[in-house]
Amino acid sequence: MQGIALSALEKLRRPELFERRAYLNGSWIERSETLPVIDPATGERLADVAACTVDDVDACVRAAREAFLEWRHVLPARRGAILRAWAAGMRASAEDLAVIMTAEQGKPLAEAKGEIAYAANFLDWFAAEGERAYGETIPSHISASRLSVQMQPVGVTAAITPWNFPSAMIARKAGAALAAGCAMIVKPAPETPLSALALARLALEAGVPGGVFQVVTGEPVTLARRLLDLPEVRAFSFTGSTEVGRALLERSARTVKKASLELGGHAPFVVFDDVQLDAAVAGCMDAKFATSGQDCLAANRIYVQRGVYERFVDAFALATRHLQVGHGLESGTDIGPMTRPSVAEKCRLQVAQALAAGARLAAGGQDSPLGGNFVVPTVLADVTDDMLIAREETFGPVAAILPFDGEDEVIERANDTEMGLAAYVYTRDLARTMRLSDRLEYGMIAVNTPRFTGAPIPFGGWKQSGLGREGSRHGLNEYLEPKYICLGNLAA
């Protein structure tokens, strides 16, 4: 397994996409200080990327401000054409982009290819949505006056993006910002800068002006703080943990920035006893183990009604045992390494605590023979609400199954969390579907399906799972400000 990622990177069809320099104002910038990029499967050093400084951030913001003053006046159709060209470039280089992503992030190659397609769709969506940023005319309450509202771009924006979806989160944020007429500076996660820099190369080739889209790499806290401290940055978007999101929001309050936050998940997956069991098991497998469980949408608390509880546990555990763990670039891999060692340690801690507190081990549980960041897919049955795994988001391939008796009970238990991103419901009862859709305190509800995301939908959560929405027409509005105009003295 050692050397597999470097070997794949050396065989890219377009080696120039394997970029290690920061992308500032249309130029590729080297720095004497660098940060390593590590293959999470092997611990092998893949590259050293430029470690930008606070001065680099200041220069980025100045360049973005100058570029914004021109970009905002580019016709929406022209901005859309450039975004579509960027999306086309991503699709043409999808294989290379996927290899780069798997090398630095660890997810199976098939999933990385799926993410590239998913990401490109956002660019196409916002290319069209930018042409529909309609204002409004207001019936006047003032004699001889006309009232209107225009939607105008907010200005320079920043995106602080995560390591679990290193391409899709950039495209979802930058697609909306650029379509709205804004400039965007991206600070990618330090684990996955190579995907961001590859996208910057394709943006340049597609005709995105240099100052309109920039990628600044380096020490994350220092760079993020500087971006949030500068008043010229009018809005920022962050995807990551609730803990970090709170800190960023507090920092941004000093300059009263517009904030779009997509934070923690801790999703409930509720299975009623009227379901087709095979469909519920298959759906739960997808919802739990996609991205090796490192997904804010991952099913974290699997509530199963007692009438089908034991049958579900047996079938789910059997399916879990068939998952293949390995390097993401190896054929047949279902579960790759955890991107961060801390994620693997959290999984092990939650399993140990649950078993000590009386949970039943239905599958997995042992240390992976691959060691390091690898976690064996594990199923814990008879989990109770007071166990650590039921209280905290796992973010790994460990499934917690909890029995329940009635509808009111499971709604109360599912809602008993500060998070409110996504929830899953499996039932054939339409009336029950409507009741749960109304009463579950989550921004997104998936009924009888594990798949519900995409460019047209308003992605986001309630409570401490975030602010604002990404995707859909609502995602464009995160980068627009309404301007009211009263035109008077028309009769003069």
Buried (B, 14 or more C-beta within 10 A) or exposed (E): EEEBBBEBBEEBEBEEBBBBBBBBBBEBBEBEEBBEBBBBBBEBEBBEBBBBBBEBBBBBBBBBBBBBEEBBEBEBEEBBBBBBBBBBBBBBBBBBBBBBBBBBBBBBBBBBBBBBBBBBBBBBBBBBBBBEBEBEEEEBEEEEEBBBBBBBBBBBBBBBBBBBBBBBBBBBBBBBBBBBBBBBBBBBBBBBBBBBBBBBBBBBEBEBBBBBBBBBBBBBEBBBBBBBBBEBBBBBBBBBBBEBBEBBBEBBEEBEBBBBBBBBBBBBBBBBBEBEBEEBBBBBBBBBBBBBBBBBBBBBBBBBBEBBBEEBBBBBBEBBEEBEBBBBBBEEBBBBBBBBBEBBBBBBEBBEEBBEBEBBBBBBBEEBEBEBBBBBBBBBBBBBEEBBBBBBBBBBBBBBBBBBEEBEEBBEBBBEBEBBBBBBBBBEEEEBBEBBEEEBBBBBBBBBEBEBBEBEBBBBBBBBBBBBBBBBBBBBBBBBBEEEEEEEEEEE
